Amino acid sequence: MEGVRWRFGPRFRIIPAMTRTMNIDRRRLLAGIAALAAVRPLAAVAKSAPPSISLAASDFGMVANGNADLSAALQRAVDAAAARGVPLLLTGGTYRASNIRLSGGTTIEGVAGATVIVAIGDAPIFHAEGQSGIAIKLLTLDGSGGGPTDDRAGLIALSHCDDLRLDGVAFTDGPGNGLFLDGCSGSVDGCSFSRHASAAIFAINSHELSLTRNTVSDCGNAGILVWRDEAGADGTIVSGNHISRILARSGGSGQNGNGINVFRADNVVVAENVIDACDFSAIRANTTRNAVIRGNACTNLKEVAIYSEFAFSGSVIDGNVVDGASGGISITNFDQGGQLAVCTGNIVRNILPRSPTNPDATPFGIYAEADTAITGNAVSNVPGFGIGAGTGRFLRNVVIADNVISAADTGIGVSVAEGAGSVRIAGNMISGARVNGIAGLKWDQVASGDLAADAARYPNVSIEGNVVGA
């Protein structure tokens, strides 16, 4: 300021020294202060008043616990909340509705265990196509009154929806699937699925999808399906789920009755799930590439517990527990191009003498055919082969090493039929074999009951350092 000199006084106060006198109108100053005092509270109120953070369904004429069809009212409420960018809150009670279309950014939230939407008619309760950012939380969706029966539908049916979030939603009594997702990404976390006529979750053509910490029980044909219309990259993560009592009501020889079924989907991780009481397998990976099946607990299965089958390539089967099944772990179908696997660190025990659901099944602990390392596993109580490799000529480059096998009819059985490829058997410990320690087979006939002694007769077999005891 011209004509102003600044100096610093005590405590660093800034003190202007004026070279000219500034006339101040005292009455004007007091009037300005009064006016400012009158304006500031109004401005503060305007600034602190937030927009509405949610909408209540009751504002749209929805009254719970009646018999009225509330579909139209719920649609208005959903549309209004999405348009304003705020969640729609549903209070506790039962609402009858269906065929609600969801737009991008829709969030619907209920009260856990108390907000129930009962399906009516044959449409999904909620559906969307090509929308992003849909979130549904803490609702119970009840299909006892309706819902679709189509294979590719469910109480919620979403197509090509990205950044999906389903959290704490309960799906019950669907006449078809509980949840159907086609070409979606996002997460389904902490939800429950019970008593669905077909599958709990059917996810097809997915990308960046996670199915985690869900509970699945009492479904007619499947627990969780991760499929693709054509083989290709998928990357779904199926982890931390509890799955039990899965039937095969539609029959077949393995396409139904599985806890988790991965079909044509590559780069899928199935990890740390607890799976019990399925009519067929706990985990079945069919025509997959780079499947990771790790750390799952699989009990009380009526057929093979874990399958890597048909035109698979690059399966990792690691650290799983199988306790009670008609077969433990099968890495098979070299005739269909199935090859390349690691099977390590698994526990397989208490194999059934026969399958209650597949009369063609034979009991075994672990079995593989092509380009597979079977190492560091523990196998016990098998009324058949503890570990087997190859059938007839369908054998190539299998290593069976450093496994512990106890109480099996035959500890290790491998193909020595004409045309069979190489197998190496090394460093295994076998005890309590009821029939043979290490046997060579030509198709279904035993060609050698002591393959270690007869190895020179079979150039495809390399045997060293095994211990066969009582």
Secondary structure, DSSP 8 states (H G I E B T S, - for coil): -TTEEEEE-GGG-EEEEESS-----HHHHHHHHHHHHHHHHHHHHHHH------EEGGGGT--SSSSSB-HHHHHHHHHHHHHHT--EE--SEEEE---EE--TT-EEE--TTTEEEE--BTS-SEEEES-B--EEES-EEE-TTB---STT--SEEEES-BSEEEES-EEE--SS-SEEEES--EEEES-EEE--SSEEEEEES-SSEEEES-EEEEESSEEEEEEEEEEEE---EEES-EEEEE--TT--SSSSSEEEEEEEEES-EEES-EEEEESS-SEEEES-BS-EEES-EEEEESSEEEEEESS-EEEEEES-EEEEESEEEEE--GGGT-EEEEEES-EEEEE-SS-SS-TT---EEEEE-EEEEEES-EEEEEEEEEEEE-BTTB-EEEEEES-EEEEEEEEEEEE-STT---EEEES-EEE--SSEEEEEEETTEEEES-HHHHGGG-TTEEEES-EEE-
